[in-house]
């Protein structure tokens, strides 16, 4: 049968595990998904598939299961498998520096050529994040085609009946081809029966003379998503699907490059900034996301969605950097690591540390920890830790060449206000005057551990679903349709912070406040210091220390009437030793008054209930997820035996200490779950000040080793 009478299916699979993921997850994914898929594909030589593996996954496979790569290379050599490229460490190409994106693409091309013997012509576009300027980048990297969602084309005004084959797009004359993923196929595979999918493909002959349909999606749908291993392999869905395609004489699978070489484009198109529909919803602020979701549901209910959809869209990926300060913090530190590593390479091109710094900077660009939607992503502290450690390793290596210690006053997080960034051999400290005169980032550079990387508790679009009962069916559902709760009582754990959980934050509490209320944000805050701007007075080196001083002329508001108070903070960071001191001075500019100052730190050792991570108070060790109230404490110690790290918090005078876990409720492919983000330490002191009276309180943090 000629191609004019066949439906041709381009069948793309994207396999990926992120930097920072647990070894056992790699093992499970390989055993339940990647290996059996390749086994079955090998038994069906008539089925052509286009496979993409992220570099993060390829490196793990090369180290632990190299025979898989030998089989993949053989399938590529036989012509059954087309190797798709992409950014090696799975970055969002439009969200990393241009030269880094080119380097990511080049590394994947080189790896495919040297290890698999394959020439890469097209790429998997991470999360299908499309920007109109991408053709220039892709053409510079030698990329001939990529794959985007049907949603992109609908946003560009293309009707459903014309979404097939491929389109040409360009920027300033630099062209690339884009294949549209059929949205119905993306939801049917592998969740519908093989017979129904084949029937859908055959129907395309009624709409196109020589139809080409594209399917491309996550390989983890084939065995790793909930309930799919039983469905895809034990109940033989994949065998049945490949067999049905082989037996259909009017359907043939084809590689993307094969279509590119044999068919003219369906047309020329200019795609807007876009991703798949769910991503555009997740990227919106919560209220806007809820409104979009309601609009979507209402339009589906009354049958107007297909007509409305091209004109109704949500946000785009970059919105995550505004929605989550923690994502922006990672992103801007990644940019800093990239700049430093490039500077080191330029200064000492033959130095081995420079090349290693570049690799770690590129690994830090793995996208998963920078955003959150259906998968845990940003909410998973070990993923944030994974990319953060890559950034700090990169900076450590680059600084071997560039030199330490340093102090910069720069807009580090790109919010229009300057931060003081201090780097020494022992620690990195970022002080943020514009938000409570707080510590924005505090890193033990020896271990690469970000002690203050604690996620703020926020309302999310999906929180109202938590009270819904789980839905059980005879066959697996897409993770977008599953409502599953991993533990009882999650609805009672939904607490939302009104301030971002930076550290060295200063609260003035109402007399009726208590530890339980402080932990659940149900307490009396009297002041305007916590999330308000301080003035940067000075930032300079003084002898063997760096000193940063900030001040705010604010007030307390008992009874709603302002009581003027000045708060001064002095940060002293040792240039050559592992300690830092934060001195807080309260100046009473009003009548004599009683004060209750609580200095808050939010810290993390990642694990909530592990015996090798602990909080030590008065010589007694507790797990990081335990809560407590202690009346007189002058020292607190954190210990991480896994990373061989300690952090001692010592005050000049005793204080009342409250500590409690900071936990979020988020969704993942497995359902809704509680996730430990860190531990809050609240150091409280009560004192009386007359007019113009002052009170100074200091806290010294010293980093060390368990062993």
Number of C-alpha atoms within 10 A of each C-alpha: 9 7 14 13 15 22 25 24 24 24 21 26 20 19 20 21 23 22 26 23 17 13 10 9 12 18 16 13 21 22 14 20 23 22 14 18 19 15 12 15 20 17 11 16 16 16 20 22 25 22 22 22 25 24 26 19 19 23 14 15 18 14 8 12 15 14 11 18 15 14 15 21 21 16 21 20 14 11 13 22 24 29 28 28 30 30 27 26 29 30 26 23 27 18 17 19 14 12 11 22 24 19 17 26 25 19 18 24 26 17 18 18 15 11 13 19 15 20 17 23 18 25 22 26 21 22 20 19 22 25 16 15 16 19 26 17 20 23 16 11 17 16 22 18 26 23 24 25 26 25 23 24 25 20 18 17 14 15 14 14 9 14 23 22 26 27 21 18 20 19 15 8 9 15 19 22 22 26 29 25 28 20 18 12 19 17 15 16 20 22 20 15 15 21 12 11 19 16 10 14 19 18 12 19 17 9 12 17 13 19 25 29 23 30 21 26 22 15 21 21 22 27 25 22 20 19 16 24 21 17 19 25 19 11 12 13 22 22 17 16 19 20 15 16 21 17 11 13 12 19 22 20 22 25 23 28 17 11 18 18 8 8 12 12 16 14 11 14 17 15 21 15 16 25 25 19 19 14 21 19 24 27 24 23 19 17 12 16 20 17 15 18 17 12 15 17 13 13 16 14 10 8 11 12 16 12 11 14 16 17 10 13 18 21 20 21 25 17 16 21 18 15 16 20 16 25 21 21 20 24 24 16 21 27 22 19 26 28 18 24 31 21 17 25 22 11 14 16 13 10 14 11 20 26 19 16 28 27 18 24 30 27 28 32 32 26 24 23 28 26 24 21 21 18 17 22 21 22 29 22 23 19 23 25 23 21 29 30 23 24 30 28 24 30 29 25 22 29 23 14 18 18 14 15 18 16 20 15 17 13 15 21 21 12 11 10 15 18 25 23 21 24 23 23 19 20 26 20 21 21 28 26 27 19 21 29 32 27 24 25 19 20 22 22 21 19 16 23 22 24 20 22 28 27 25 23 21 19 18 19 19 18 16 10 13 21 14 10 10 11 10 11 6 6 12 20 20 17 17 10 9 17 20 22 20 12 10 10 12 18 13 7 12 18 18 14 14 12 16 20 26 28 26 26 22 25 23 23 22 18 13 8 14 15 18 16 12 17 19 15 15 14 17 17 19 21 23 20 24 22 21 16 21 23 15 21 13 13 21 14 16 12 9 12 18 21 22 23 21 24 20 20 16 19 21 22 16 14 8 8 9 15 18 16 22 18 21 20 27 20 25 21 27 22 24 14 15 19 20 22 19 20 18 21 16 19 20 23 19 17 12 13 13 11 20 17 20 22 21 23 22 26 25 25 30 24 20 21 14 14 14 14 24 24 23 16 16 12 10 9 15 17 19 29 22 14 17 14 14 13 10 15 17 17 21 18 20 25 22 21 16 12 16 15 20 22 23 19 19 18 20 12 13 15 20 16 24 22 25 22 22 25 21 23 22 27 26 17 18 19 20 23 19 18 18 23 27 27 26 24 23 26 25 22 18 13 10 13 18 14 13 14 15 16 14 12 17 16 22 19 19 16 21 18 14 13 7
